[in-house]
Amino acid sequence: MDTKEHTEVGNQLRFGDWLELKDNPYIHIDEETGILSLDLQRIDENNLPKSTNLRLTSGNMVAMSGDYFGGREVEFDLPSMTEFRGNPGAYDDSISLGHYLINKPVFPEDEHKFVASYRRLANLEVSQDEINLIYEIDGANYIPFSNTLNGYAQELMYALRVKNYGDMLTRNLSHFTPWSVRAYVVGHHLALQYASFSYEFRQLAENPDYESNNEEFNKVRAYIELTPGGLSANNCRDLAHRYQALALGMELFCFHYYSDHYAAGHCQPVGDLRQVLPEKFGTWGSILVNNIHDECNNVSIYTTRPYDSNLDKNDPPVEMTGDGDFDESRNYYNKQACVAGMQSSVGDLRRVFGGSPLPNQTEYAGLAHLPDIDENYRQHQPLFVLGADNKVYYRTELSKIRILSPSQWKTTYESPLENGYTELSSTWEAFVLVCKLRLLSFIYQGEVQPLSEAEREAIEREEFELNPQRRPIPTPPRTLEETPVPLANWKTKPASSREMVRGMDNFGVLSGSSGQRPNSSHVLEQEGESILSL
């Protein structure tokens, strides 16, 4: 997701009925909008929360984390998908890498890395002006007539004016599935610890004889006892409020990685290619990773919920788009799942604020909502694949994206050369691909190819055989036909690449007589009926 979208989903969280937050001077809920804001708490050398004099909304926290502040530190020593598949016995008996990352205990070094990342945002040097500057650049139209050139101008402005620009260039595996689940697990683990501290200090404020079995809390308690004010009721009550604000701040900070899990460009088709392409082909490989990211976001993928132990196997797949397309109608159910997952996750904190025990790591509430690719449903042909031989292959017909059945998806990765792919074997070839995809995108940009009647029937038959009772994808509350197509206005606002394509297809001289894109990958029916995604 982009900065605006991260902010939007974060600000959709609601805490209005949380009596646990009542009278906390460090937490504020806007009466009109319902948006929560925090007096951001930093963590000092004694693990105590202290004010930063910075107030951020829940959406600000989600957006600033990872991309602008602290992205470099959240780099855990985790196996690649290739390593896990090649020797699964070395990583316990987990059925997938994602499950392994959930089950793996959180060690002190994991905590230290995430806290170090959090401190990049929560410190006395970060100002509201700096946050405002980031939003100003993100929303600026420096070159109104070209979205691409405007993007380059924005990056130049970040480099010249934002001191954390280096973090923006660091997109380690923690931003991509399945590794982003680990960032969520570690961040949520810390947030729950701080939530328990808040509860225990509240008990201590009410009862000076209160005894705790929490070893970490008792260490903090012993230190506080030696400070001015000691364990007075007022001091304990203030610490309870501060730890409560810190718990929510840490939770919102880890939600950046959690919400990245809901963007198609961060999902499985990228996978190990995020590291392999730059390692093999340097700068050109890094650029090609961005092309994979952008194409996945554009064409979408279909997902299921692999970490939901109560998943109904007959639930329909959910279509997922990504950065810049998160508010499209076809992404409606994916966006709803993202917000619902974050709301469920903060529910864990609420229960701990009320005195409930910490949940087991495998039972963190946000996990059940996390998506990943549905291998029992059709998918779009990926731009690149990493073969079983650890070689990189690219789609031979760059501009044509086929729709694959579940079995075709599987064989594509097993035998790329036999399924429409060419090996990428040299830096020169990578450079040529970059030129085609970047400089000649009007020729080589991938477009989804419509299915023939025979192809459609074959895919539907295979999907039915895999799950005869599966329910169809429901129609979103609004369809693309009900959403006006924005026209480019060179004086005020650059059109996105998607708006340009849709505008040309609908109104250009080569547009079809019906005004609908000839290669549309969706057949939309009346609201309330099913939608068949082709």
C-alpha positions as CSV (number, residue, x, y, z in Angstrom):
1,M,0.0,0.0,0.0
2,D,1.1,3.6,-0.5
3,T,1.3,6.2,2.2
4,K,-2.3,7.5,1.7
5,E,-3.7,4.0,1.8
6,H,-1.8,3.0,4.9
7,T,-3.1,6.2,6.6
8,E,-6.6,5.4,5.5
9,V,-6.8,1.9,6.8
10,G,-5.1,2.9,10.1
11,N,-7.6,5.6,10.7
12,Q,-10.5,3.2,10.2
13,L,-9.7,1.5,13.5
14,R,-12.3,2.3,16.1
15,F,-11.9,2.5,19.9
16,G,-14.9,4.6,20.9
17,D,-16.4,2.0,23.2
18,W,-13.2,1.1,25.0
19,L,-13.8,1.9,28.6
20,E,-10.2,0.7,29.2
21,L,-9.0,3.9,27.7
22,K,-11.1,6.2,29.8
23,D,-9.2,9.1,31.5
24,N,-5.9,8.3,29.8
25,P,-4.4,11.7,29.0
26,Y,-2.1,10.2,26.4
27,I,-4.9,8.8,24.2
28,H,-7.4,10.9,22.4
29,I,-10.5,9.9,20.3
30,D,-12.0,12.5,18.0
31,E,-15.7,12.8,18.8
32,E,-16.7,13.5,15.2
33,T,-14.5,11.1,13.2
34,G,-13.8,8.4,15.8
35,I,-10.1,8.5,14.9
36,L,-7.7,7.7,17.7
37,S,-4.5,9.7,18.2
38,L,-1.7,9.1,20.6
39,D,0.8,11.2,22.5
40,L,3.6,9.0,21.1
41,Q,5.7,7.3,23.8
42,R,9.4,6.7,23.4
43,I,11.2,3.9,25.2
44,D,14.1,5.0,27.4
45,E,17.2,2.9,28.4
46,N,15.3,1.5,31.4
47,N,12.3,0.3,29.2
48,L,10.2,3.1,30.6
49,P,7.7,5.0,28.3
50,K,8.4,8.8,28.1
51,S,6.7,11.5,26.1
52,T,8.0,12.6,22.7
53,N,5.7,15.7,22.5
54,L,4.4,14.3,19.2
55,R,0.8,13.4,18.6
56,L,0.0,11.0,15.7
57,T,-3.3,9.4,14.6
58,S,-3.5,5.7,14.2
59,G,-3.2,6.1,10.4
60,N,-0.1,8.3,10.8
61,M,1.5,5.5,12.8
62,V,0.8,2.8,10.3
63,A,2.0,5.0,7.4
64,M,5.2,6.3,8.9
65,S,6.4,2.9,10.2
66,G,8.7,0.9,8.0
67,D,8.7,3.1,4.9
68,Y,9.9,6.3,6.4
69,F,11.1,5.4,9.9
70,G,12.7,2.1,11.0
71,G,12.5,0.0,7.9
72,R,16.2,-0.9,8.0
73,E,16.2,-2.4,11.5
74,V,13.3,-4.9,11.0
75,E,15.4,-7.4,9.2
76,F,15.2,-10.8,10.9
77,D,17.4,-13.8,10.1
78,L,14.7,-15.8,8.3
79,P,14.9,-18.7,5.8
80,S,14.0,-18.1,2.2
81,M,11.1,-20.0,0.6
82,T,13.7,-22.0,-1.4
83,E,15.6,-23.0,1.8
84,F,12.4,-24.0,3.6
85,R,11.1,-26.1,0.7
86,G,14.5,-27.7,0.1
87,N,15.0,-28.8,3.7
88,P,11.7,-28.5,5.6
89,G,12.9,-30.9,8.4
90,A,15.4,-28.3,9.5
91,Y,12.6,-25.9,10.4
92,D,10.3,-28.2,12.4
93,D,7.2,-29.8,10.9
94,S,5.3,-26.7,9.9
95,I,3.2,-27.1,6.8
96,S,4.5,-23.8,5.3
97,L,7.1,-21.1,5.9
98,G,4.4,-18.8,7.2
99,H,3.3,-21.3,9.8
100,Y,7.0,-21.8,10.8
101,L,7.4,-18.0,11.2
102,I,4.3,-17.9,13.4
103,N,5.4,-20.8,15.6
104,K,9.0,-19.7,16.0
105,P,9.6,-18.2,19.5
106,V,10.3,-14.5,19.8
107,F,13.9,-14.1,21.1
108,P,15.4,-11.1,22.9
109,E,17.4,-10.2,19.7
110,D,14.0,-10.1,17.8
111,E,12.6,-7.7,20.4
112,H,15.7,-5.5,20.3
113,K,15.5,-5.1,16.5
114,F,11.9,-4.2,16.6
115,V,12.3,-1.8,19.5
116,A,15.2,-0.2,17.7
117,S,13.0,0.3,14.6
118,Y,10.2,1.8,16.8
119,R,12.7,4.2,18.3
120,R,13.5,5.7,14.8
121,L,10.0,7.2,14.9
122,A,9.4,7.6,18.7
123,N,12.2,9.9,19.7
124,L,12.7,13.6,20.6
125,E,14.2,14.5,17.3
126,V,11.2,13.7,15.1
127,S,8.9,16.6,14.8
128,Q,5.4,17.2,13.5
129,D,6.8,19.4,10.7
130,E,8.8,16.4,9.5
131,I,5.7,14.2,9.3
132,N,3.8,17.0,7.6
133,L,6.6,17.3,5.0
134,I,6.4,13.7,4.1
135,Y,2.7,14.0,3.5
136,E,3.2,17.2,1.6
137,I,5.7,15.5,-0.8
138,D,3.6,12.4,-1.1
139,G,0.6,14.4,-2.3
140,A,2.5,17.0,-4.4
141,N,2.0,17.4,-8.2
142,Y,5.4,18.7,-9.2
143,I,4.8,17.7,-12.9
144,P,1.1,17.7,-13.4
145,F,1.0,16.3,-17.0
146,S,3.0,13.1,-16.2
147,N,2.4,10.7,-13.3
148,T,5.7,9.0,-14.0
149,L,7.8,12.1,-14.1
150,N,6.0,13.4,-11.0
151,G,7.0,10.2,-9.2
152,Y,10.6,10.9,-10.1
153,A,10.3,14.5,-8.8
154,Q,8.8,13.3,-5.6
155,E,11.7,10.9,-5.0
156,L,14.1,13.8,-5.7
157,M,12.3,15.9,-3.1
158,Y,12.5,13.1,-0.6
159,A,16.2,12.8,-1.2
160,L,16.7,16.5,-0.7
161,R,14.3,17.3,2.1
162,V,13.7,14.1,4.2
163,K,16.5,12.9,6.3
164,N,15.1,9.3,6.6
165,Y,15.1,8.9,2.8
166,G,17.5,5.9,3.1
167,D,14.8,4.0,5.0
168,M,12.4,4.5,2.1
169,L,14.9,2.7,-0.2
170,T,15.1,-0.3,2.2
171,R,12.4,-2.8,1.5
172,N,13.6,-6.0,3.2
173,L,11.7,-9.2,3.4
174,S,9.7,-8.0,6.4
175,H,7.5,-6.1,3.9
176,F,6.7,-9.2,1.9
177,T,4.7,-12.4,2.5
178,P,5.2,-14.7,4.2
179,W,8.0,-12.9,6.1
180,S,5.8,-9.9,7.0
181,V,3.9,-12.3,9.3
182,R,7.0,-12.5,11.4
183,A,7.2,-8.7,11.8
184,Y,3.6,-8.7,13.0
185,V,4.2,-11.5,15.5
186,V,7.2,-9.8,17.0
187,G,5.5,-6.4,17.2
188,H,2.3,-7.8,18.6
189,H,4.3,-9.8,21.1
190,L,5.9,-6.5,22.4
191,A,2.6,-4.6,22.4
192,L,1.0,-7.4,24.5
193,Q,3.9,-7.1,27.0
194,Y,3.4,-3.4,27.4
195,A,-0.4,-3.9,27.7
196,S,0.2,-6.3,30.6
197,F,2.5,-3.7,32.3
198,S,-0.3,-1.2,32.0
199,Y,-2.8,-3.6,33.7
200,E,-0.3,-4.4,36.5
201,F,0.6,-0.8,37.2
202,R,-3.1,-0.1,37.4
203,Q,-3.5,-2.8,40.0
204,L,-0.5,-1.5,41.9
205,A,-2.0,2.0,42.0
206,E,-5.2,0.6,43.6
207,N,-3.4,-1.9,45.9
208,P,0.1,-1.1,47.2
209,D,0.4,-4.8,48.3
210,Y,-0.3,-6.2,44.9
211,E,2.0,-9.0,43.9
212,S,2.9,-10.0,40.3
213,N,4.3,-13.2,38.8
214,N,5.5,-11.3,35.8
215,E,9.3,-11.3,36.0
216,E,9.8,-8.5,33.5
217,F,7.2,-6.3,35.3
218,N,8.9,-6.9,38.6
219,K,12.2,-5.7,37.2
220,V,10.6,-2.4,36.2
221,R,8.7,-2.2,39.5
222,A,12.0,-2.6,41.4
223,Y,13.6,0.2,39.4
224,I,10.6,2.6,39.8
225,E,10.7,2.0,43.5
226,L,14.1,3.7,43.7
227,T,13.1,6.8,41.6
228,P,11.5,10.0,42.9
229,G,7.8,9.4,43.5
230,G,8.5,5.7,43.7
231,L,5.4,3.5,43.7
232,S,2.9,6.1,44.8
233,A,-0.6,5.7,43.5
234,N,-0.3,8.7,41.2
235,N,3.0,7.5,39.7
236,C,1.7,4.0,39.2
237,R,-1.5,5.4,37.5
238,D,0.6,7.6,35.2
239,L,2.8,4.6,34.3
240,A,-0.3,2.5,33.6
241,H,-1.5,5.2,31.2
242,R,1.9,5.5,29.5
243,Y,2.3,1.8,29.0
244,Q,-1.2,1.7,27.6
245,A,-0.3,4.3,25.0
246,L,3.0,2.6,24.3
247,A,1.2,-0.7,23.7
248,L,-1.2,0.9,21.2
249,G,1.7,2.7,19.6
250,M,3.8,-0.5,19.2
251,E,0.7,-2.3,17.8
252,L,0.0,0.4,15.2
253,F,3.7,0.5,14.3
254,C,3.7,-3.2,13.4
255,F,0.5,-2.8,11.5
256,H,2.5,-1.3,8.6
257,Y,4.0,-4.8,8.0
258,Y,0.6,-6.4,8.7
259,S,-1.2,-4.3,6.2
260,D,1.5,-4.8,3.5
261,H,0.4,-8.4,3.6
262,Y,-2.9,-7.3,1.9
263,A,-1.2,-5.8,-1.2
264,A,-0.8,-8.1,-4.2
265,G,2.7,-6.7,-5.0
266,H,3.9,-7.9,-1.6
267,C,2.5,-11.4,-2.0
268,Q,3.8,-14.8,-3.1
269,P,4.6,-14.1,-6.7
270,V,7.4,-11.8,-5.5
271,G,8.7,-14.2,-2.9
272,D,12.4,-15.0,-3.1
273,L,12.8,-13.0,-6.2
274,R,12.9,-9.9,-3.9
275,Q,16.5,-11.0,-3.0
276,V,17.5,-13.3,-5.9
277,L,17.0,-10.7,-8.7
278,P,19.2,-8.0,-7.1
279,E,21.8,-10.6,-6.1
280,K,22.1,-12.0,-9.7
281,F,21.6,-8.8,-11.7
282,G,22.4,-5.9,-9.5
283,T,20.5,-2.6,-10.0
284,W,18.7,-4.0,-13.1
285,G,17.4,-6.8,-10.9
286,S,16.1,-4.4,-8.3
287,I,14.2,-2.5,-11.0
288,L,12.7,-5.7,-12.2
289,V,11.5,-6.5,-8.7
290,N,9.6,-3.2,-8.9
291,N,8.0,-4.3,-12.2
292,I,6.8,-7.6,-10.6
293,H,5.4,-5.5,-7.7
294,D,3.6,-3.1,-10.0
295,E,2.2,-5.8,-12.3
296,C,0.8,-7.9,-9.4
297,N,-0.8,-4.8,-7.9
298,N,-2.4,-4.0,-11.3
299,V,-3.7,-7.4,-12.4
300,S,-4.5,-8.7,-8.9
301,I,-4.3,-12.1,-7.3
302,Y,-6.8,-14.4,-5.6
303,T,-6.3,-15.3,-2.0
304,T,-7.5,-17.5,0.9
305,R,-6.7,-17.4,4.6
306,P,-4.1,-20.0,5.3
307,Y,-3.7,-19.2,9.1
308,D,-7.4,-19.3,9.9
309,S,-7.9,-22.6,11.8
310,N,-11.7,-22.2,11.5
311,L,-11.6,-21.4,7.8
312,D,-14.7,-22.6,5.8
313,K,-13.1,-24.2,2.8
314,N,-16.2,-23.3,0.8
315,D,-15.6,-19.5,1.3
316,P,-15.0,-17.8,-2.0
317,P,-11.6,-16.5,-2.9
318,V,-10.9,-12.8,-2.3
319,E,-9.4,-10.7,-5.0
320,M,-6.4,-8.6,-3.9
321,T,-5.0,-5.5,-5.7
322,G,-2.3,-3.3,-4.2
323,D,-0.5,0.1,-4.0
324,G,-2.6,2.8,-5.6
325,D,-5.5,0.5,-6.4
326,F,-6.5,-0.4,-2.8
327,D,-9.8,1.6,-3.0
328,E,-10.9,-0.1,-6.3
329,S,-14.2,-2.0,-6.0
330,R,-12.7,-5.3,-6.9
331,N,-10.4,-4.9,-3.8
332,Y,-13.4,-4.2,-1.5
333,Y,-13.4,-7.5,0.4
334,N,-9.6,-7.6,0.7
335,K,-9.7,-4.1,2.2
336,Q,-12.5,-5.1,4.6
337,A,-10.4,-8.1,5.7
338,C,-7.4,-5.9,6.3
339,V,-9.3,-3.5,8.6
340,A,-11.1,-6.4,10.3
341,G,-7.8,-8.1,11.0
342,M,-6.2,-5.1,12.6
343,Q,-9.4,-4.5,14.7
344,S,-9.3,-8.1,15.8
345,S,-5.6,-7.8,16.7
346,V,-6.1,-4.7,18.9
347,G,-8.8,-6.7,20.6
348,D,-6.1,-8.9,22.1
349,L,-4.7,-5.7,23.7
350,R,-8.1,-4.7,25.0
351,R,-8.5,-8.1,26.8
352,V,-5.0,-7.8,28.3
353,F,-5.8,-4.2,29.5
354,G,-8.7,-5.8,31.3
355,G,-6.6,-8.4,33.0
356,S,-6.9,-11.4,30.7
357,P,-3.7,-13.6,30.2
358,L,-1.6,-13.0,27.2
359,P,-2.7,-15.2,24.3
360,N,-0.5,-17.9,22.9
361,Q,1.6,-16.8,19.9
362,T,-0.3,-19.0,17.5
363,E,-3.6,-17.5,18.6
364,Y,-2.9,-13.9,17.9
365,A,-6.2,-12.6,16.6
366,G,-4.8,-10.9,13.5
367,L,-3.4,-14.1,12.1
368,A,-6.8,-15.6,11.1
369,H,-7.4,-12.7,8.7
370,L,-4.1,-12.7,6.9
371,P,-4.3,-13.7,3.2
372,D,-2.0,-15.6,0.8
373,I,-2.4,-16.9,-2.7
374,D,-5.2,-19.4,-3.3
375,E,-3.7,-22.3,-5.3
376,N,-7.1,-23.9,-5.8
377,Y,-8.3,-21.0,-7.9
378,R,-7.3,-19.4,-11.2
379,Q,-4.4,-16.9,-11.1
380,H,-2.8,-14.4,-13.5
381,Q,0.4,-15.6,-15.2
382,P,3.4,-14.1,-13.3
383,L,5.9,-11.8,-14.9
384,F,8.9,-13.8,-13.4
385,V,9.2,-17.1,-11.7
386,L,12.0,-18.7,-9.7
387,G,12.2,-22.3,-10.9
388,A,12.9,-25.3,-8.8
389,D,16.5,-25.1,-10.2
390,N,16.8,-21.7,-8.6
391,K,17.1,-20.1,-12.0
392,V,15.1,-16.9,-12.9
393,Y,12.6,-17.1,-15.8
394,Y,10.6,-14.3,-17.4
395,R,7.3,-14.5,-19.3
396,T,8.3,-14.8,-23.0
397,E,5.4,-12.8,-24.2
398,L,5.8,-9.8,-21.9
399,S,2.7,-8.0,-23.0
400,K,0.3,-11.0,-22.7
401,I,-0.8,-12.2,-19.3
402,R,-2.6,-15.5,-19.5
403,I,-5.1,-16.7,-16.9
404,L,-3.9,-20.0,-15.5
405,S,-5.9,-22.8,-14.0
406,P,-4.6,-24.2,-10.6
407,S,-2.8,-27.0,-12.4
408,Q,-1.2,-24.6,-14.9
409,W,-0.1,-22.4,-12.0
410,K,1.7,-25.4,-10.5
411,T,3.4,-26.6,-13.7
412,T,4.5,-23.1,-14.5
413,Y,6.8,-23.2,-11.4
414,E,7.8,-26.8,-12.0
415,S,8.7,-26.4,-15.7
416,P,8.9,-22.7,-16.7
417,L,10.6,-23.3,-20.1
418,E,7.7,-25.6,-21.2
419,N,5.1,-23.1,-20.0
420,G,5.9,-19.9,-21.8
421,Y,9.0,-18.7,-20.1
422,T,12.6,-17.8,-21.0
423,E,15.6,-18.0,-18.7
424,L,17.1,-14.7,-17.6
425,S,20.8,-15.6,-17.5
426,S,22.8,-12.4,-17.8
427,T,23.0,-8.8,-16.6
428,W,22.7,-7.7,-20.3
429,E,19.5,-9.6,-20.7
430,A,18.2,-8.0,-17.4
431,F,19.1,-4.5,-18.8
432,V,17.2,-5.2,-22.1
433,L,14.2,-6.3,-20.1
434,V,14.3,-3.1,-18.0
435,C,14.4,-1.0,-21.2
436,K,11.4,-2.9,-22.6
437,L,9.3,-2.7,-19.4
438,R,10.3,0.8,-18.5
439,L,11.1,2.8,-21.6
440,L,8.9,0.9,-24.0
441,S,6.0,0.1,-21.6
442,F,3.5,1.2,-24.2
443,I,4.5,-1.8,-26.2
444,Y,5.5,-4.4,-23.5
445,Q,3.2,-3.6,-20.6
446,G,1.3,-6.8,-19.6
447,E,-2.4,-7.0,-20.5
448,V,-4.7,-9.8,-19.3
449,Q,-5.8,-11.9,-22.2
450,P,-9.5,-12.9,-22.4
451,L,-10.3,-16.6,-22.1
452,S,-11.8,-18.5,-24.9
453,E,-15.0,-20.4,-24.1
454,A,-13.1,-23.7,-24.1
455,E,-10.4,-22.3,-21.7
456,R,-13.1,-20.8,-19.4
457,E,-14.9,-24.1,-19.2
458,A,-11.7,-26.1,-18.5
459,I,-10.7,-23.8,-15.7
460,E,-14.2,-23.8,-14.2
461,R,-14.3,-27.6,-14.4
462,E,-10.9,-27.9,-12.6
463,E,-12.0,-25.5,-9.9
464,F,-15.2,-27.4,-9.4
465,E,-13.4,-30.7,-9.1
466,L,-11.1,-29.2,-6.4
467,N,-14.0,-27.9,-4.4
468,P,-17.6,-28.6,-5.7
469,Q,-19.3,-26.7,-2.9
470,R,-17.3,-23.5,-3.1
471,R,-19.3,-20.3,-3.2
472,P,-18.9,-17.8,-6.0
473,I,-17.2,-14.4,-5.5
474,P,-19.9,-11.9,-4.4
475,T,-20.4,-8.6,-6.1
476,P,-18.8,-5.7,-4.3
477,P,-21.2,-3.0,-3.1
478,R,-20.2,-0.8,-6.0
479,T,-19.0,-1.9,-9.5
480,L,-16.4,-0.4,-11.8
481,E,-19.3,0.7,-14.1
482,E,-20.7,2.8,-11.3
483,T,-17.4,4.6,-10.7
484,P,-16.7,7.6,-13.0
485,V,-13.6,7.2,-15.1
486,P,-11.3,10.1,-14.1
487,L,-10.1,12.2,-17.1
488,A,-6.5,13.5,-17.1
489,N,-6.4,17.2,-16.2
490,W,-2.9,18.4,-17.0
491,K,-3.5,21.7,-15.2
492,T,-4.3,20.2,-11.8
493,K,-3.6,16.6,-11.3
494,P,-1.6,13.8,-13.1
495,A,-3.6,10.8,-14.1
496,S,-2.4,7.4,-12.8
497,S,-1.3,4.8,-15.4
498,R,-4.5,2.9,-14.6
499,E,-6.6,6.0,-15.3
500,M,-4.7,6.7,-18.6
501,V,-5.3,3.1,-19.8
502,R,-9.0,3.1,-18.8
503,G,-9.5,6.6,-20.4
504,M,-7.9,5.5,-23.7
505,D,-9.8,2.3,-23.8
506,N,-13.1,4.0,-23.1
507,F,-12.7,7.2,-25.1
508,G,-9.7,6.8,-27.5
509,V,-10.1,6.4,-31.2
510,L,-9.3,2.7,-31.0
511,S,-11.8,2.0,-28.2
512,G,-14.5,-0.6,-28.8
513,S,-18.0,0.5,-29.7
514,S,-19.3,-0.5,-26.3
515,G,-16.9,1.7,-24.4
516,Q,-15.7,-1.2,-22.3
517,R,-12.1,-2.5,-22.2
518,P,-11.8,-5.4,-24.7
519,N,-9.4,-7.3,-22.5
520,S,-11.2,-6.7,-19.2
521,S,-10.6,-9.5,-16.7
522,H,-14.0,-9.0,-15.0
523,V,-17.6,-9.7,-16.0
524,L,-19.7,-7.6,-13.6
525,E,-23.3,-8.5,-12.9
526,Q,-26.1,-6.7,-11.1
527,E,-25.4,-5.7,-7.5
528,G,-26.3,-8.6,-5.1
529,E,-25.5,-11.3,-7.7
530,S,-22.2,-13.1,-8.1
531,I,-19.2,-11.8,-10.0
532,L,-17.2,-14.1,-12.2
533,S,-13.6,-13.1,-12.3
534,L,-11.9,-14.4,-15.4
